[in-house]
């Protein structure tokens, strides 16, 4: 249930070409393919539009595997496992 809720909650129109159902951004450490999208973020209390890179996956399954890897590797989410 958490998986479905999280992916639906994080859905951004226009990222369908990425198979990135959790909208994980492609930071400097990301070595895979990426896709740039214009999205809004809140900076200093103001909503602004920015071009941001998002990770691209070959399948939804790859997206789920990477999301779980992210959660398991982040001490903030240690209590989940």
Beta strands, then each sheet from edge to edge (+ up, - down):
strand 1: 34-43
strand 2: 46-55
sheet 1: 1+ 2-
end
